[in-house]
Every structure is written in C-alpha cells, then in structure tokens.
Amino acid sequence: MTHAMQTSRRTILAGLGGLGASSLAGCVTGAASPVLPASPRFVVPPLAPLRMRADLITRITVCLRPFRAAGPRIEVERIGDKRVVHNYGHGGSGWSLSWGSAEIVREMAMQGGTAEVAVIGCGALGLTSATLLQRAGAKVIVYAAERLPQTRSARATGLWTPDSRIADADRIDAAFPALWERMARASWAMHQTYVGQPAEPVAFLDRYIISDGGPRPAPAAAAASAPAAIRFAEYGDRLHDIVPRSHELAPSQHPFAGRFVRQGVAMQFNIAELGHRLMADFIAEGGRIETRTFNTPADLTTLSEPVIVNCTGYGARALFGDETIVPVRGQMTWLPPQPEVRYGLYYKGMGVVSRPDGVGVQNIGGDMFGYGETDETPDRLEAEKAIARIAALYERAETAA
C-alpha cells in the first residue's frame, strides 16, 4: 500500500490544521452536515490564488516529531541530588499543548516552594514552562544548545493540532484523556491572549477541505484503508464546546468547481513572531538564557539549581536513552509569503498554510507516514510533487471557470 492510499481520520484531521473531531462532525462521523446558506447574508470572500511553482521554493524544512505511545512524559525523577521534571514527547502537538503542559510542570516543579529552577531546552515547551515558572515566583534560567529559531519547534507547521500523534490509544493509562483535555483547554485559552496583537503571533484563519468526489466515507470505510500498526488517540470530541466547527459549502460559495468543499476556522501560529515574543517576554521579566550542551543525565548535576525541567523534545531520546520516543518525520516546503492569502487548505493528502514567513506545503500522508524515519535531509522530489498537486487544483479551477 502506498502512502498516498493510507488515508485515515487522523490524516484528515492533520490536514485540517487542527479543526478537531468536533469540527468534522458531518465530515467523518456521518452526522448531519449543514450547508451554509447561499444567500446575501453569507458570502465567501474571493480567494486569492496560491502561487504554486517549484522555482519559487525558498527553503525545505524537516522536523522529527517525538511520538511516545504512552503519551508525553510529564513526571518527576531524581538524578543525583536534583529533582528533574520531564516535559517531552508530545508528538505533533508540542505548540498546541505547550501552555497546558507547562501549567502541570509548574505545579510539579514548585512543590516545596522551590525558588530556583533550570529549564533545559529553548523550544515551545521550554519557553512556556520557563515563563509560567517565572511568573509563579521562581528564578529561572534556560539552558540550551540552540535558541528557538534553530530548534525543531521552529520547523513545525504552526497549526493547532492538539492530538496529532499524541499517543497510542491502546497504550495510554485511564487518566490520560482527562490530562490531555486539561492541557488542551489551558493552551487554547492562553494562545488566544496573543490573538489580535501586532504581527499576529496567533491568528484564526479560514481553512478549506477539498475533495474531488462527494462527502468523505463513513468511519468504517476509512478504517479499512488505514494502516493497523498504531491506533493513534483522538480526543477532538472533548473540545466540541470551544473549537469552531466546519461546514459544507454550496457550489456557488467557492471557486473549486466540481469539488466537495468544507470551510472551517483554524487557530494558526506565526512561529517566528510567537517564538520571538516568548523569548523577549521571558528575558524582559527577569529570565536568562545560557548556551549549554548536555550529553548525559550526569551533566545535569553540575547545575546549581535544585530543580530541573527537561524540555528537550526529541533530544531526550539521546540524552536520557529514552527509546520509547519514536521519530515521525515531517517535511515542509516553503514558498515566498503571500500576505493576500488569508486561508489554508487540504487537498489530496497535501496541507497548505499561509504564514507571514511564507506559504508552506506539506505532504500529510497517512497515519504512519514518516513514522520511525530519522533522516532530516530535505527531499526535493517530495517537495516538488506536493507543489504540483496543489497547483493542479488551481489549474482545474481556472479551467472550469
């Protein structure tokens, strides 16, 4: 079976950029799917076309997402005389769950009234953990080999995907779904404090889900073509009261003639600006970032801080010998920014995001696409195929018009 054929519900959700299961009630559960009224009261604005050309590629980025079958490791361990609080292994949900995960870590780290804390890692999880600890009264230093722009966090898609490869549904404990919901709700609320701010560190953009045929198959039909290796946990239904839902559009309400189209609204991160804001705010509030590399757990004992929060992400596999972390390779192909494109889309396994730093195209593949792959070398052929598939979508739309 080819990757192109491995289409499952998880793939669809990832392609939607985290609209969530609740947003897809009519699309993947078989429930009633209302068509937005074709009346003057609801008019979909004209969509600026995406410039999809391989000669416009500015960069290709590859990220290894740290998947753990049991879910993120959020627990305390003693290493020498240090109390280490682990906060890693969030799969493709690091940015999405960062604030909620940091909230839990803050409680663990501050037990006993700890005044000094070291945070290892300067990615999304490290900076949000450091910020909440500092605001709780701790003196915090972030130790990292790289600043956020050089970390794997900076290579993320930048969409709200809180249960993207978050865990194996058959390997989690009974308490995990509620823990996930707590993290997701806290993060959703905190991210929204950045909405509407200069340079849009966080924004809500329209997202279009496009298919050549009719409505997507019911769950049983979709499951028949999905790989059986891992049953990835899906918890979008737990957020049905806060995450916007998607709706089917009438043919007159979109430019993609002859296609089945749904429109939703997705939370999106301007990672360059959000990362800059997180670092700047942390430092402005008294924090410090120091360049340092750790090769073994014993290296942590050289720090003066009694409590250490480990936010090393995929790096924890080598640093702590944690082989429960499995890499999931994801590649983004970047084209020049198009400020006029205020939407994203998903079509035939390809997801597109429009961010201030560029238009990103990603081959979403199936559930197991990229699973276990450690090669972070950019694949130009994969990039060009992704662009060509989206380009064909616009060529057909223009022909039909």
Secondary structure per residue as TSV (DSSP state, phi and psi in degrees):
chain	resnum	aa	ss	phi	psi
A	1	M	-	360.0	130.1
A	2	T	-	-80.3	162.1
A	3	H	G	-60.4	-35.2
A	4	A	G	-63.3	-27.4
A	5	M	G	-86.4	-13.1
A	6	Q	-	-85.1	66.9
A	7	T	-	-99.1	124.9
A	8	S	-	-135.8	178.0
A	9	R	H	-61.6	-38.7
A	10	R	H	-63.2	-40.4
A	11	T	H	-60.3	-45.0
A	12	I	H	-61.1	-44.3
A	13	L	H	-63.1	-41.7
A	14	A	H	-63.2	-40.3
A	15	G	H	-65.3	-26.3
A	16	L	T	-79.1	-6.0
A	17	G	T	72.5	32.7
A	18	G	S	84.9	28.1
A	19	L	-	-64.2	-24.7
A	20	G	-	90.5	159.0
A	21	A	G	-61.4	-35.7
A	22	S	G	-63.9	-29.3
A	23	S	G	-75.5	-16.8
A	24	L	G	-110.3	24.7
A	25	A	H	-50.6	-46.1
A	26	G	H	-80.8	-17.9
A	27	C	H	-86.0	-36.9
A	28	V	H	-126.4	-1.1
A	29	T	S	-112.7	-9.6
A	30	G	-	86.9	2.4
A	31	A	-	-74.2	170.8
A	32	A	-	-58.5	135.9
A	33	S	-	-121.3	94.3
A	34	P	-	-65.3	138.5
A	35	V	B	-91.1	131.2
A	36	L	-	-62.0	138.3
A	37	P	-	-62.0	130.1
A	38	A	-	-84.6	78.4
A	39	S	B	-142.3	164.6
A	40	P	T	-57.1	-19.8
A	41	R	T	-75.3	-18.4
A	42	F	B	-134.7	109.5
A	43	V	-	-128.6	121.4
A	44	V	-	-74.3	124.8
A	45	P	-	-64.9	155.0
A	46	P	-	-56.5	142.4
A	47	L	-	-102.1	120.6
A	48	A	-	-64.4	133.9
A	49	P	-	-70.4	147.3
A	50	L	-	-82.5	136.5
A	51	R	-	-87.6	97.8
A	52	M	-	-105.2	92.6
A	53	R	-	-139.1	134.0
A	54	A	G	-63.3	-28.0
A	55	D	G	-75.8	-2.5
A	56	L	G	-99.5	0.6
A	57	I	-	-59.1	126.4
A	58	T	-	-100.4	-30.4
A	59	R	E	-167.0	159.2
A	60	I	E	-128.3	122.0
A	61	T	E	-114.3	145.5
A	62	V	E	-126.4	135.5
A	63	C	E	-130.1	136.7
A	64	L	E	-99.9	109.3
A	65	R	E	-82.3	136.2
A	66	P	E	-88.2	95.0
A	67	F	E	-88.7	134.7
A	68	R	E	-126.0	127.2
A	69	A	T	-56.8	-36.4
A	70	A	T	-83.8	-1.1
A	71	G	-	97.9	177.9
A	72	P	-	-56.7	147.1
A	73	R	E	-89.5	106.6
A	74	I	E	-127.7	91.7
A	75	E	E	-161.3	168.9
A	76	V	E	-104.5	139.7
A	77	E	E	-137.5	142.4
A	78	R	E	-91.7	127.7
A	79	I	E	-127.6	106.3
A	80	G	T	61.6	-128.0
A	81	D	T	-96.1	13.1
A	82	K	E	-101.4	143.8
A	83	R	E	-100.6	112.8
A	84	V	E	-103.5	124.8
A	85	V	E	-104.0	115.1
A	86	H	E	-85.3	140.2
A	87	N	E	-148.2	77.2
A	88	Y	E	-155.6	169.9
A	89	G	-	90.5	38.6
A	90	H	-	-93.2	12.9
A	91	G	T	59.4	-129.5
A	92	G	T	-95.1	22.9
A	93	S	-	-119.7	18.7
A	94	G	H	-58.9	-55.3
A	95	W	H	-63.3	-41.8
A	96	S	H	-63.5	-38.1
A	97	L	H	-102.0	4.8
A	98	S	H	-57.2	-48.2
A	99	W	H	-69.3	-39.5
A	100	G	H	-68.0	-38.8
A	101	S	H	-65.3	-40.9
A	102	A	H	-64.1	-32.7
A	103	E	H	-63.3	-41.9
A	104	I	H	-69.1	-43.0
A	105	V	H	-62.0	-39.5
A	106	R	H	-57.9	-43.9
A	107	E	H	-61.5	-42.8
A	108	M	H	-66.2	-43.5
A	109	A	H	-70.6	-31.8
A	110	M	T	-89.0	1.0
A	111	Q	T	-59.7	129.0
A	112	G	T	88.7	5.0
A	113	G	-	73.6	35.4
A	114	T	-	-56.5	133.4
A	115	A	-	-101.5	-22.5
A	116	E	E	-127.7	129.1
A	117	V	E	-135.8	137.1
A	118	A	E	-103.7	134.7
A	119	V	E	-112.9	126.8
A	120	I	E	-101.1	115.3
A	121	G	-	115.1	135.1
A	122	C	-	-118.9	32.4
A	123	G	S	-92.8	-161.3
A	124	A	H	-59.1	-45.9
A	125	L	H	-71.5	-37.0
A	126	G	H	-66.4	-44.9
A	127	L	H	-71.9	-37.9
A	128	T	H	-69.5	-37.5
A	129	S	H	-64.1	-44.7
A	130	A	H	-62.3	-40.1
A	131	T	H	-64.9	-46.7
A	132	L	H	-68.4	-36.2
A	133	L	H	-63.7	-43.0
A	134	Q	H	-64.6	-41.2
A	135	R	H	-70.7	-16.9
A	136	A	T	-87.4	-0.6
A	137	G	T	108.9	-1.5
A	138	A	-	-82.0	152.1
A	139	K	E	-89.9	118.5
A	140	V	E	-121.8	135.7
A	141	I	E	-123.5	131.0
A	142	V	E	-95.4	123.5
A	143	Y	E	-108.0	126.3
A	144	A	E	-156.9	150.8
A	145	A	S	-76.3	-25.3
A	146	E	S	-136.0	152.5
A	147	R	-	-83.1	166.6
A	148	L	G	-52.3	-42.7
A	149	P	G	-58.0	-22.0
A	150	Q	G	-98.7	-3.6
A	151	T	S	-83.4	168.7
A	152	R	G	-64.7	-27.7
A	153	S	G	-57.5	-33.5
A	154	A	G	-71.9	-14.5
A	155	R	G	-98.7	9.9
A	156	A	S	-73.0	161.5
A	157	T	-	-64.7	-38.1
A	158	G	-	93.3	28.9
A	159	L	B	-119.6	153.8
A	160	W	-	-72.2	102.9
A	161	T	-	-134.0	71.3
A	162	P	T	-69.0	-16.7
A	163	D	T	-124.1	29.3
A	164	S	T	-73.9	109.1
A	165	R	T	47.4	48.0
A	166	I	-	-81.8	-27.1
A	167	A	-	-174.2	166.9
A	168	D	B	-91.2	119.4
A	169	A	T	-58.4	-22.5
A	170	D	T	-92.8	0.5
A	171	R	T	-120.4	-4.9
A	172	I	-	-81.9	161.8
A	173	D	-	-91.8	170.5
A	174	A	T	-63.6	-24.0
A	175	A	T	-86.2	-11.7
A	176	F	H	-65.2	-43.9
A	177	P	H	-55.7	-41.9
A	178	A	H	-67.6	-37.1
A	179	L	H	-63.7	-44.0
A	180	W	H	-59.4	-45.2
A	181	E	H	-61.6	-40.8
A	182	R	H	-60.3	-45.6
A	183	M	H	-63.6	-44.1
A	184	A	H	-64.2	-45.1
A	185	R	H	-66.4	-41.8
A	186	A	H	-65.2	-40.6
A	187	S	H	-68.1	-43.3
A	188	W	H	-56.1	-44.9
A	189	A	H	-67.5	-43.9
A	190	M	H	-68.9	-40.1
A	191	H	H	-58.4	-34.7
A	192	Q	G	-70.4	-14.4
A	193	T	G	-70.7	-12.8
A	194	Y	G	-97.5	-6.5
A	195	V	B	-71.4	136.8
A	196	G	T	84.6	0.5
A	197	Q	S	-87.6	160.3
A	198	P	T	-52.2	139.7
A	199	A	T	68.1	7.7
A	200	E	-	46.8	66.1
A	201	P	S	-59.5	-31.8
A	202	V	E	-137.1	138.1
A	203	A	E	-146.4	164.0
A	204	F	E	-110.1	123.1
A	205	L	E	-123.8	149.3
A	206	D	E	-64.9	149.0
A	207	R	E	-139.0	134.1
A	208	Y	E	-113.2	130.3
A	209	I	E	-108.1	116.4
A	210	I	E	-119.9	135.4
A	211	S	E	-138.2	154.2
A	212	D	S	-78.4	-25.9
A	213	G	S	-97.8	-149.4
A	214	G	S	-87.8	-158.0
A	215	P	S	-56.4	151.2
A	216	R	-	-63.9	155.4
A	217	P	-	-64.6	157.3
A	218	A	-	-65.5	162.9
A	219	P	H	-50.9	-41.3
A	220	A	H	-62.0	-41.1
A	221	A	H	-68.9	-39.2
A	222	A	H	-66.4	-40.0
A	223	A	H	-64.8	-28.8
A	224	A	H	-63.7	-29.2
A	225	S	T	-99.3	-0.1
A	226	A	S	-88.1	148.8
A	227	P	-	-67.0	147.4
A	228	A	S	-98.2	3.0
A	229	A	S	-59.4	-47.9
A	230	I	-	-135.3	136.5
A	231	R	-	-99.7	91.1
A	232	F	B	-64.2	136.4
A	233	A	-	-66.8	140.1
A	234	E	-	-132.1	122.6
A	235	Y	-	-126.7	13.4
A	236	G	G	-55.0	-30.3
A	237	D	G	-60.9	-24.4
A	238	R	G	-75.1	-10.1
A	239	L	G	-114.0	21.4
A	240	H	T	-60.0	-23.3
A	241	D	T	-86.4	-8.6
A	242	I	T	-123.6	-24.7
A	243	V	S	-90.5	128.9
A	244	P	-	-57.8	146.0
A	245	R	-	-92.5	157.8
A	246	S	-	-97.6	162.8
A	247	H	E	-138.0	147.8
A	248	E	E	-73.9	140.0
A	249	L	-	-100.0	146.2
A	250	A	-	-72.7	154.7
A	251	P	G	-53.8	-31.4
A	252	S	G	-77.8	-5.4
A	253	Q	G	-102.8	8.0
A	254	H	S	-150.8	158.5
A	255	P	S	-88.5	0.6
A	256	F	S	-92.0	75.9
A	257	A	T	-55.8	137.1
A	258	G	T	77.6	12.5
A	259	R	S	-121.9	156.6
A	260	F	E	-87.9	123.6
A	261	V	E	-131.5	134.1
A	262	R	E	-116.8	145.9
A	263	Q	E	-120.0	133.7
A	264	G	E	-136.7	-176.7
A	265	V	E	-125.4	126.0
A	266	A	E	-119.9	141.1
A	267	M	E	-73.7	136.1
A	268	Q	E	-136.5	140.8
A	269	F	E	-103.1	128.0
A	270	N	-	-85.0	86.2
A	271	I	H	-58.7	-39.2
A	272	A	H	-60.2	-46.9
A	273	E	H	-74.7	-41.3
A	274	L	H	-63.2	-42.9
A	275	G	H	-61.9	-42.5
A	276	H	H	-61.7	-42.3
A	277	R	H	-64.6	-42.3
A	278	L	H	-62.3	-45.3
A	279	M	H	-66.5	-44.2
A	280	A	H	-64.5	-42.9
A	281	D	H	-65.6	-41.3
A	282	F	H	-61.1	-45.4
A	283	I	H	-69.5	-41.3
A	284	A	H	-62.1	-28.9
A	285	E	T	-90.1	10.0
A	286	G	T	107.4	1.1
A	287	G	-	-79.1	168.3
A	288	R	E	-139.9	142.5
A	289	I	E	-119.0	125.6
A	290	E	E	-121.7	140.4
A	291	T	E	-78.5	124.0
A	292	R	-	-160.8	143.5
A	293	T	-	-115.2	136.8
A	294	F	-	-117.2	127.8
A	295	N	-	-104.3	-26.0
A	296	T	S	-141.0	159.7
A	297	P	G	-56.6	-31.0
A	298	A	G	-62.4	-26.8
A	299	D	G	-62.8	-26.5
A	300	L	G	-66.8	-26.5
A	301	T	G	-71.4	-10.4
A	302	T	G	-81.2	-11.0
A	303	L	S	-75.7	152.0
A	304	S	S	-82.8	-23.4
A	305	E	-	-71.0	136.3
A	306	P	S	-74.9	-22.7
A	307	V	E	-119.8	134.7
A	308	I	E	-126.8	128.3
A	309	V	E	-103.2	117.5
A	310	N	E	-93.5	107.6
A	311	C	-	-121.7	50.7
A	312	T	-	-89.6	-0.1
A	313	G	G	58.0	-133.4
A	314	Y	G	-61.0	-25.9
A	315	G	G	-62.3	-19.7
A	316	A	H	-66.9	-20.9
A	317	R	H	-61.9	-44.7
A	318	A	H	-80.9	-43.4
A	319	L	H	-64.3	-42.7
A	320	F	S	-108.9	5.6
A	321	G	-	62.2	32.0
A	322	D	-	-86.7	93.0
A	323	E	T	-81.4	2.2
A	324	T	T	-74.5	-13.9
A	325	I	E	-80.9	124.8
A	326	V	E	-115.4	128.1
A	327	P	E	-73.0	142.3
A	328	V	E	-125.2	109.1
A	329	R	E	-75.3	135.4
A	330	G	E	-137.5	136.5
A	331	Q	E	-120.3	135.7
A	332	M	E	-117.0	132.6
A	333	T	E	-105.0	127.0
A	334	W	E	-111.6	134.6
A	335	L	E	-116.1	166.3
A	336	P	-	-57.2	151.9
A	337	P	-	-60.7	147.5
A	338	Q	-	-128.0	87.7
A	339	P	T	-56.4	-25.8
A	340	E	T	-75.8	-14.0
A	341	V	-	-90.9	101.0
A	342	R	-	-107.2	47.9
A	343	Y	E	-159.4	166.3
A	344	G	E	-129.4	174.2
A	345	L	E	-156.4	168.1
A	346	Y	E	-135.9	128.4
A	347	Y	E	-151.6	124.0
A	348	K	T	49.5	48.5
A	349	G	T	83.4	0.2
A	350	M	E	-112.5	132.4
A	351	G	E	-109.2	144.2
A	352	V	E	-127.7	133.3
A	353	V	E	-123.5	144.5
A	354	S	E	-113.5	112.2
A	355	R	E	-120.6	161.5
A	356	P	T	-58.2	-25.1
A	357	D	T	-94.5	4.2
A	358	G	E	148.6	169.1
A	359	V	E	-99.1	120.7
A	360	G	E	-104.7	136.7
A	361	V	E	-121.0	131.0
A	362	Q	E	-133.7	135.4
A	363	N	E	-81.4	106.6
A	364	I	-	-71.8	-38.6
A	365	G	-	64.8	-160.2
A	366	G	-	-96.0	-175.4
A	367	D	T	-53.8	-40.3
A	368	M	T	-94.7	6.5
A	369	F	T	-63.1	121.5
A	370	G	T	83.7	-4.4
A	371	Y	B	-65.9	127.6
A	372	G	T	80.2	1.4
A	373	E	-	-88.1	130.4
A	374	T	-	-107.5	-4.8
A	375	D	-	-76.2	117.2
A	376	E	-	-99.9	17.8
A	377	T	-	-76.8	128.0
A	378	P	-	-60.3	140.6
A	379	D	-	-108.6	101.7
A	380	R	H	-63.5	-39.0
A	381	L	H	-62.8	-43.8
A	382	E	H	-59.7	-40.4
A	383	A	H	-62.8	-46.0
A	384	E	H	-68.5	-34.9
A	385	K	H	-65.8	-39.9
A	386	A	H	-63.1	-44.2
A	387	I	H	-63.3	-43.4
A	388	A	H	-62.0	-37.8
A	389	R	H	-65.9	-42.0
A	390	I	H	-71.3	-36.8
A	391	A	H	-60.2	-40.0
A	392	A	H	-62.0	-33.7
A	393	L	H	-60.3	-43.1
A	394	Y	H	-75.5	-35.3
A	395	E	H	-61.8	-41.9
A	396	R	H	-68.2	-37.5
A	397	A	H	-64.2	-41.1
A	398	E	H	-67.6	-38.5
A	399	T	H	-63.7	-43.9
A	400	A	H	-64.8	-34.3
A	401	A	-	-70.2	360.0
